């Protein structure tokens, strides 16, 4: 049986390992951190002596139905049924201000445009970059 070494246990490494393992390869996956997932993971920070451990969320913060490669990976891993989609996303800022991102009437990739433009947590420059990026995606 052919053997493959994969360096990195992020989504790309895990997806490659699953695909190659499913194709009959013997897979060795190496990750330097004590957890898998790369940037798409959450992990607890050690608790201070006077409190609870804090969970650090380092994952993709918004999973949409358009994330077809990630959803396919979840399907192959047998966890697709554990994914829950939400109609609104809440962003809490220091001081307690809340911005809400929700789908509008425009077609994708512009379906979040209205609420994106109303989000307090993003500045004008951020919003401009997001709109430009969306325009480029739409032109592909």
N, C-alpha and C positions, 0 to 999 in steps of 0.2 A: 504494500500500500504506500503511495507517495506521501511524503511528510512535508508539512508547511510550517514555517515559523512566522508568527505575526507579532510585530512589536507595537504595542499600544492597545489598551482595552477600552477605547472610546467607542462611540457608535460605529465608526467606520471599521475599526478592528473587530468588534463583536459581530457586525454584519458579515464581514469577510470570513470570519471563523465559522459562522453558521452556514454560509453558502458553500464554503469549501468542505466543511464537515459533511454537509448534505450530499455533496458530490463524491464522497468516498475518500477524501483526503484525511490523513491523521494530522490534527492541528495542535500545535503548541502556541499558546497565547501568553505573552509576557507584558506585564504592566508594572510600572515603578511605584505607583501609589497603592495603598492598601485597599482600594476599592475600584470597581469597574465603572465605566460610564463616561469617563473623560469629562468634558464640559457639561454633559447631560446627566448630572447626578446631584444628589443631596447627601449631606453627611453631617453628623453631630460634632460640634466642637466640644472638647472636654469641659465639663461643668466646673465653674468656679466653686470654691469651697462653700460659698453662701448662696448658691442658686442651682438652677437647672441647666442642662446642656442646651446650647442654642443650635438649631438646625440651620445649616448654611445651604441655601438652594442655589445650585450652580447649573441648573438645567435649562433647557429650552423653556421659556416661560409661557409661551402661548403655542399650543398644539391645535392646529386647524385641520379640517378635512382635506385641505389642499396639500398637506405634508405627506404626499403619497408614498415616498420612499420610507419614511419613518413608520407610517402605518403598515406598510408591507413587512417591514422588519418585525414589528410587534406581532403581526399575524403569523409569521414564520416561527416566532418564539412561543406562540401559544398564549399570548397575554393581551391580544387585541380586544377581547371582551372586557378587560379591566379599564379600558380608556373611557373617560367620561368627558363629554364636550359640554361647554357652557355657552350661554347666549350672551353673557356680559363678562367683562374682565375689569376688575377694580385695581387701581393703582393708588396706593396710600403713600403720601409724602410726609416728610418730617413736618410736624405741626398739625397733622390730621387732615389736611386737604385731600379730597378724593377725586380722581379722574376716572371716568368710565369709558371703556372701549366696547362698542357694540356694532353689529352689522347694520348697514343702511340699505337703501333701495338700489343703489348703483350695482352694476355687475362687477365681479372680481376682475382685476385686483383692486378695484376702487370701492368695494363694499364697506370699508372702514373709514373712508375719507371724511365724512361728516363728523363722526365722533372723534377722529384723530385730530381734526382741526380745532375741536373744542377742548382738547385735553390740556389741562393746566400744567401738568408735569413736564410737558415738552415746550421748549422755546421755539421761536420762529425759525431759527437756523435748522433745528432738528426736524421740524415739520417740513421745511423746504426740501431737505435731503431725502426724507421718506417719500414725499410726493415725486421727486425726480426719480428715485429708485423704482417706484411703482410704475411710472411712465415707461421707464426702460424695460421693465418686465413685460408690460403690456405690448411693447413693440416687437417682442421676440416671436 
